[in-house]
Amino acid sequence: MSQNRIDKLNSIGFDWSVLSYKSWDENYGLLLEYKRVNGYCKVPRNHAVLGPWVMHQRSDRTTMSQNRIEKLDSIGFIWDVNEHDWNENYKQLMEYQRKNGNCKVPIIRPLGQWIHKQMKLRSLIGSAKISIEDKRRLDLLSNISFFQKCKCDVCQFTGCNEDKYL
């Protein structure tokens, strides 16, 4: 905040004691400590101290100084949690496929639940409910042959030939 604004607030008797204001650098230091303890910068939204500050950084990126952006980038700050989580699941799926030769992850695992969501999302292709970003993500899954026609014994017998994950 500029000194001019501070002076104006002081002139009307603003009570500074009600604020628990920490400077950007103080909060950045807390984020560094959080990363040291946890090994990552994915601070939960409900974290009492850093949650609101981290959310503000994400929403303020377009107006933030390049220096601050670079400082946050240098420690692995997660700007888009949804994109980060999707990419982490995609990496896990590729690793599962590499180890097992398929993508048949049990639904009881978090990765299996994520796969189920991707299958539901794929069923929306062609509708207005699917975003460009979702389409891009589904294309990535298609590139690893995630979606193929089911050829199991039951499906061949009934002739359903449904899209299933492999």
C-alpha positions as CSV (number, residue, x, y, z in Angstrom):
1,M,0.0,0.0,0.0
2,S,1.3,3.4,-0.9
3,Q,2.3,5.9,1.8
4,N,-0.3,8.3,0.5
5,R,-3.1,5.7,1.2
6,I,-1.6,4.9,4.6
7,D,-1.6,8.6,5.5
8,K,-5.2,9.0,4.3
9,L,-6.3,6.1,6.5
10,N,-4.4,7.5,9.5
11,S,-6.0,10.9,9.0
12,I,-9.5,9.4,9.6
13,G,-8.3,7.3,12.6
14,F,-8.1,3.9,11.0
15,D,-7.4,1.2,13.6
16,W,-4.5,-0.8,12.3
17,S,-4.5,-3.2,15.2
18,V,-7.5,-5.1,13.8
19,L,-5.5,-6.3,10.9
20,S,-3.1,-9.2,11.1
21,Y,-1.4,-8.1,7.9
22,K,1.8,-9.8,6.9
23,S,3.8,-8.5,4.0
24,W,4.1,-10.5,0.8
25,D,7.7,-11.5,1.8
26,E,6.6,-12.7,5.2
27,N,3.9,-14.9,3.6
28,Y,6.4,-16.1,1.0
29,G,8.6,-17.1,3.9
30,L,5.8,-19.0,5.5
31,L,5.2,-20.7,2.1
32,L,8.9,-21.7,1.9
33,E,8.6,-23.2,5.4
34,Y,5.4,-25.0,4.4
35,K,7.2,-26.5,1.4
36,R,10.2,-27.5,3.6
37,V,7.9,-29.4,6.0
38,N,5.5,-30.9,3.4
39,G,7.7,-31.2,0.4
40,Y,5.3,-29.3,-1.9
41,C,3.5,-26.0,-2.3
42,K,0.0,-27.3,-2.7
43,V,-1.5,-25.4,0.3
44,P,-5.1,-26.4,1.1
45,R,-7.6,-23.6,0.7
46,N,-8.7,-24.0,4.3
47,H,-5.1,-23.7,5.7
48,A,-5.6,-21.1,8.5
49,V,-2.6,-19.0,7.7
50,L,-1.5,-19.6,4.1
51,G,-4.8,-20.7,2.5
52,P,-6.2,-17.2,1.8
53,W,-2.9,-15.8,0.8
54,V,-2.2,-18.6,-1.7
55,M,-5.7,-18.2,-3.2
56,H,-5.0,-14.5,-3.6
57,Q,-1.7,-15.2,-5.4
58,R,-3.5,-17.5,-7.8
59,S,-6.2,-14.9,-8.6
60,D,-3.7,-12.0,-8.7
61,R,-1.2,-13.5,-11.2
62,T,-2.2,-11.2,-14.1
63,T,-1.3,-8.1,-12.1
64,M,1.5,-9.5,-10.0
65,S,5.1,-8.4,-10.6
66,Q,7.3,-10.6,-12.8
67,N,9.7,-10.9,-9.8
68,R,7.0,-12.4,-7.6
69,I,5.8,-14.8,-10.3
70,E,9.4,-16.0,-10.8
71,K,9.9,-16.4,-7.0
72,L,6.7,-18.5,-6.8
73,D,7.6,-20.5,-9.9
74,S,11.1,-21.2,-8.6
75,I,9.7,-23.1,-5.6
76,G,7.0,-25.1,-7.6
77,F,4.0,-22.9,-6.7
78,I,0.8,-24.5,-8.1
79,W,-1.1,-21.8,-10.0
80,D,-3.9,-24.1,-11.2
81,V,-4.8,-26.8,-8.7
82,N,-7.3,-28.6,-11.1
83,E,-4.8,-28.7,-13.9
84,H,-2.1,-29.9,-11.5
85,D,-4.3,-32.7,-10.1
86,W,-5.4,-33.8,-13.6
87,N,-1.8,-34.0,-14.7
88,E,-0.7,-36.0,-11.6
89,N,-3.5,-38.5,-12.2
90,Y,-2.5,-38.7,-15.9
91,K,1.1,-39.5,-14.9
92,Q,-0.2,-42.1,-12.4
93,L,-2.3,-43.7,-15.2
94,M,0.6,-43.8,-17.6
95,E,2.8,-45.5,-14.9
96,Y,0.0,-48.0,-14.1
97,Q,-0.4,-48.8,-17.8
98,R,3.4,-49.2,-18.2
99,K,3.5,-51.6,-15.2
100,N,0.3,-53.5,-15.9
101,G,-0.2,-53.3,-19.6
102,N,-3.7,-51.8,-19.3
103,C,-5.7,-49.0,-17.6
104,K,-8.0,-51.3,-15.6
105,V,-7.5,-49.6,-12.3
106,P,-9.9,-50.8,-9.6
107,I,-12.5,-48.1,-8.9
108,I,-11.8,-48.4,-5.2
109,R,-8.5,-46.6,-5.8
110,P,-8.4,-42.8,-6.1
111,L,-7.0,-43.3,-9.6
112,G,-9.9,-45.6,-10.5
113,Q,-12.3,-43.0,-9.4
114,W,-10.5,-40.4,-11.5
115,I,-10.7,-42.8,-14.5
116,H,-14.5,-43.2,-13.9
117,K,-14.8,-39.4,-14.1
118,Q,-12.9,-39.3,-17.4
119,M,-15.3,-41.9,-18.8
120,K,-18.3,-39.9,-17.7
121,L,-16.7,-36.8,-19.2
122,R,-16.1,-38.6,-22.5
123,S,-19.8,-39.4,-22.7
124,L,-20.5,-35.6,-22.9
125,I,-18.4,-35.1,-26.1
126,G,-20.5,-33.2,-28.6
127,S,-22.6,-31.5,-25.9
128,A,-22.2,-27.9,-24.7
129,K,-21.3,-29.3,-21.3
130,I,-17.7,-30.1,-22.3
131,S,-15.0,-27.4,-22.3
132,I,-12.2,-26.9,-24.7
133,E,-9.8,-27.9,-21.8
134,D,-11.7,-31.1,-21.1
135,K,-11.6,-32.0,-24.8
136,R,-7.8,-31.4,-24.8
137,R,-7.5,-33.7,-21.8
138,L,-9.6,-36.4,-23.4
139,D,-7.5,-36.2,-26.5
140,L,-4.4,-36.9,-24.3
141,L,-6.2,-40.0,-23.0
142,S,-7.0,-41.1,-26.5
143,N,-3.4,-40.7,-27.5
144,I,-2.4,-43.5,-25.1
145,S,-5.2,-45.7,-26.4
146,F,-7.2,-45.2,-23.2
147,F,-10.5,-45.4,-25.1
148,Q,-11.0,-48.4,-27.2
149,K,-13.9,-50.7,-28.1
150,C,-14.4,-53.3,-25.5
151,K,-13.7,-56.8,-26.7
152,C,-14.5,-58.8,-23.5
153,D,-16.3,-62.2,-23.8
154,V,-19.6,-60.7,-22.4
155,C,-19.6,-57.8,-24.8
156,Q,-18.7,-59.9,-27.8
157,F,-21.5,-62.3,-26.9
158,T,-24.1,-59.5,-26.4
159,G,-22.7,-57.4,-29.2
160,C,-22.6,-54.2,-27.1
161,N,-19.1,-53.1,-28.4
162,E,-19.1,-50.3,-25.9
163,D,-16.2,-47.9,-25.3
164,K,-14.4,-49.0,-22.2
165,Y,-11.0,-48.2,-20.8
166,L,-8.2,-50.6,-21.5
